[in-house]
Amino acid sequence: MNRSHFIKAIILATGLLLPTLFAQAETFLTVDQARGIIWGDQQVKPAKVTLTKDQAKAIRKASKVRVRNLDINAWRTADGGWFILDQVIGKHENIDLAVGLNADGSVRGIEVLTYRETYGHEVRNPKWRAQFTNWKPGAKTPQGTSPDYLKLRRDIQNISGATLSCRHLTDGINRLTHTWELVLRHL
């Protein structure tokens, strides 16, 4: 094989491998598994929730996060808790997550369902996600602050190499807790 054929073969092989290197979506939990982790055996019923543009604007103002989708994929428990499926952007790709909110609007739990980035998966670490547990706007954080919205590095610890995923998951929790405060608590 001469040198030009060898170089062409390397370029072709690299071109065939690159898509597999960057398309590394990994599903960790199904919706039912996440629901079981967050709510145990407690029954949840689907709840159709569509935000108005005014509600989305109010949520954005309170949480400092844009509402990308007016339809909320949610279920409700008998005692007023919520199970919500959501997506946030990692660095380039969506992260699918499930969030449980207690009847008082505090975070019950967060589970990462699908992670599509090639790095930053450390946000799946239970200890990191536990920083959000029991938080709602105005509640005390593990760092001792009582903010109206969470801020990465002030209230939530960052993970080096996963900064954008950490920031966007934090933003997602801000948006969902303010959605409860302004809309879901009244349903």
C-alpha positions as CSV (number, residue, x, y, z in Angstrom):
1,M,0.0,0.0,0.0
2,N,1.5,3.3,-1.0
3,R,1.5,6.4,1.2
4,S,-1.4,8.2,-0.4
5,H,-3.7,5.1,-0.1
6,F,-2.7,4.8,3.6
7,I,-3.5,8.4,4.3
8,K,-6.9,8.0,2.5
9,A,-7.6,4.9,4.5
10,I,-6.8,6.8,7.8
11,I,-9.1,9.7,6.8
12,L,-11.9,7.4,5.9
13,A,-11.6,5.4,9.1
14,T,-11.5,8.6,11.2
15,G,-14.5,9.9,9.3
16,L,-16.4,6.7,10.1
17,L,-15.5,6.8,13.8
18,L,-16.1,10.4,14.6
19,P,-19.9,10.2,14.7
20,T,-19.7,7.4,17.2
21,L,-17.3,9.3,19.4
22,F,-19.6,12.3,19.7
23,A,-23.0,10.5,19.8
24,Q,-22.7,9.0,23.2
25,A,-26.3,9.3,24.5
26,E,-26.6,7.1,27.5
27,T,-30.0,6.3,29.1
28,F,-29.6,5.6,32.8
29,L,-33.2,5.4,33.9
30,T,-36.6,5.0,32.4
31,V,-39.5,7.3,33.4
32,D,-41.0,4.6,35.6
33,Q,-37.7,3.8,37.3
34,A,-37.2,7.5,38.1
35,R,-40.8,7.8,39.4
36,G,-40.2,4.8,41.6
37,I,-36.9,6.3,43.0
38,I,-38.5,9.7,43.7
39,W,-42.0,8.7,44.8
40,G,-41.7,5.0,45.8
41,D,-45.0,3.2,45.6
42,Q,-47.0,6.4,45.8
43,Q,-49.5,6.7,42.9
44,V,-49.1,9.5,40.5
45,K,-51.7,10.7,37.9
46,P,-50.9,12.5,34.7
47,A,-51.7,16.3,34.9
48,K,-52.0,18.3,31.7
49,V,-50.4,21.7,32.4
50,T,-49.9,24.3,29.7
51,L,-48.5,27.7,30.7
52,T,-49.8,30.9,29.4
53,K,-47.4,33.4,27.9
54,D,-47.9,35.6,30.9
55,Q,-47.1,32.7,33.3
56,A,-44.0,31.9,31.4
57,K,-43.0,35.6,31.5
58,A,-43.5,35.6,35.3
59,I,-41.5,32.4,35.8
60,R,-38.7,33.9,33.7
61,K,-38.7,37.0,35.8
62,A,-38.7,35.1,39.1
63,S,-36.2,32.4,38.2
64,K,-34.0,34.3,35.9
65,V,-34.4,31.4,33.4
66,R,-36.2,31.4,30.1
67,V,-39.2,29.0,29.7
68,R,-38.5,27.1,26.5
69,N,-41.7,25.0,26.5
70,L,-45.1,26.0,27.6
71,D,-46.3,22.4,28.0
72,I,-45.2,20.7,31.2
73,N,-44.9,16.9,31.2
74,A,-46.2,16.3,34.7
75,W,-47.9,13.9,37.1
76,R,-49.5,14.7,40.4
77,T,-49.6,12.7,43.7
78,A,-52.6,12.4,45.9
79,D,-51.0,14.6,48.5
80,G,-50.2,17.5,46.1
81,G,-46.6,16.5,45.1
82,W,-45.4,16.7,41.5
83,F,-43.3,14.5,39.2
84,I,-42.0,16.4,36.2
85,L,-40.1,15.4,33.2
86,D,-37.9,18.1,31.8
87,Q,-34.9,18.8,29.6
88,V,-32.0,21.2,30.0
89,I,-29.0,21.8,27.8
90,G,-25.7,20.4,28.9
91,K,-23.0,22.0,26.9
92,H,-24.4,21.2,23.4
93,E,-26.9,18.4,24.0
94,N,-30.1,18.0,26.0
95,I,-30.1,16.3,29.4
96,D,-33.4,14.5,30.2
97,L,-34.3,14.7,33.9
98,A,-37.1,13.9,36.3
99,V,-37.8,16.2,39.2
100,G,-40.0,15.5,42.2
101,L,-41.5,18.4,44.0
102,N,-43.1,18.0,47.4
103,A,-46.6,19.4,48.2
104,D,-44.9,22.5,49.6
105,G,-42.9,23.1,46.4
106,S,-39.5,21.9,47.8
107,V,-37.4,19.6,45.7
108,R,-37.9,16.0,46.7
109,G,-35.4,14.5,44.2
110,I,-33.7,14.8,40.8
111,E,-32.8,11.9,38.6
112,V,-30.9,12.2,35.3
113,L,-32.6,9.9,32.7
114,T,-30.5,10.5,29.6
115,Y,-27.2,12.2,29.3
116,R,-25.9,12.9,25.8
117,E,-22.7,14.8,26.3
118,T,-19.3,13.1,26.0
119,Y,-18.2,14.6,29.4
120,G,-19.7,16.2,32.4
121,H,-21.7,13.1,33.5
122,E,-20.6,13.8,37.1
123,V,-23.9,15.7,37.5
124,R,-25.4,12.2,38.0
125,N,-23.5,11.9,41.3
126,P,-26.1,11.5,44.1
127,K,-24.1,13.7,46.4
128,W,-24.1,16.6,43.9
129,R,-27.8,16.3,43.2
130,A,-28.5,16.1,47.0
131,Q,-27.6,19.8,47.2
132,F,-31.1,20.6,45.7
133,T,-33.1,18.3,48.1
134,N,-35.6,20.2,50.2
135,W,-34.8,23.5,48.5
136,K,-37.5,25.9,47.3
137,P,-37.2,29.7,46.7
138,G,-36.3,31.4,50.0
139,A,-35.3,28.2,51.7
140,K,-31.8,27.7,53.2
141,T,-29.2,26.1,51.0
142,P,-26.4,23.8,52.3
143,Q,-24.1,26.8,52.1
144,G,-26.4,28.7,54.5
145,T,-27.9,31.2,52.1
146,S,-31.7,31.7,51.5
147,P,-31.9,32.9,48.0
148,D,-35.0,33.4,45.8
149,Y,-33.1,31.5,43.1
150,L,-30.1,29.2,43.2
151,K,-26.8,30.3,41.7
152,L,-24.0,28.0,40.8
153,R,-20.9,28.5,42.9
154,R,-22.8,30.6,45.4
155,D,-25.5,28.1,46.5
156,I,-24.6,25.0,44.5
157,Q,-21.1,23.6,44.2
158,N,-19.7,23.4,40.7
159,I,-18.1,20.3,39.2
160,S,-14.9,21.0,37.3
161,G,-15.3,19.8,33.7
162,A,-19.1,19.8,34.0
163,T,-19.7,23.5,34.6
164,L,-22.3,24.1,31.9
165,S,-24.2,20.9,32.9
166,C,-24.2,22.1,36.5
167,R,-25.3,25.6,35.6
168,H,-28.1,24.4,33.4
169,L,-29.4,21.8,35.8
170,T,-29.4,24.5,38.5
171,D,-31.3,26.8,36.1
172,G,-33.8,24.0,35.4
173,I,-34.5,23.5,39.2
174,N,-34.9,27.3,39.5
175,R,-37.4,27.3,36.7
176,L,-39.4,24.3,38.0
177,T,-39.5,25.5,41.6
178,H,-40.8,28.9,40.4
179,T,-43.2,27.2,38.1
180,W,-44.6,25.4,41.2
181,E,-44.7,28.7,43.1
182,L,-46.5,30.7,40.4
183,V,-48.7,28.0,38.8
184,L,-48.7,24.4,40.0
185,R,-49.5,25.2,43.7
186,H,-52.8,26.8,42.5
187,L,-54.0,23.7,40.6
